[in-house]
Amino acid sequence: MLIDQAAEPVDGTTLAAADPPLATAVGVVRTQVRLQKLDFWVRNPDYLANELLNDYEDGDQDPSLLQMAGEILDSEEPEIRRYPMLRYLFGAYEDLEDALSVLRQADLVIRRKKGRPGYVTRTDYYLTRAGQDIAARIRKDYPDLAWYSTRAALVVLLADGQGATTLKDRQYLVDEYINTKHGVRIPSITNRARRRLADIRATLEGQQA
């Protein structure tokens, strides 16, 4: 669902001239780093809400950002949906191969690595037409699973126009994230994010009084 939402459109016919199996590709997520960073926000709603609050305070205080953060933090989503990731050398990390191997075997996603043997410089993930169709079917036929698509779309919107390195640097700005030791799961910031939301709302109420 995340790859479906995050993939940039591509022309499979054009790609097939150099790489025939990509004839069915309809989109691509460029670099594993970007996919990992987007995955972190889907799997950690508290960090996602905190970033929405950052954009709210650092921007023009768009009320929709505050509303979206509130929908997450006012619910049990941070507790129920949270699936923590390890802190690794370059930030949040989870081995994607097991999950992606299932998608690749079903021809829903095609992985392409660049570099030379023993030294991969980049990994891209191509969404196939079949993968796009399956994601659409899931949203239609399984409403409970549609949450993943909705949250993935919000994460992609949050990351719009920002490269993988920028996303990595942005996540490093959170103390709990950067201070986590390598190989340890990154802790929740739900309570702090909720207090922050409450403070913003209190300030708004004071201004309106």
ABEGO torsion letter per residue (X at the ends): XAAAAABBBBBAAAAAAABAAAAABABBBBEAAAAAAAAAAAABAAAAAAAAAAAAAABAGBAAAAAAAAAAAABAAAAAABBBBBBBAAEBBBBAAAAAAAAAAAGABBBBBBEBBGBBABBBBBBBAAAAAAAAAAAAABAAAAAAAAAAAAAAAAABGBBAAAAAAAAAABAAAAABBBGBBBBBAAAAAAAAAAAAAAAAAAAAX
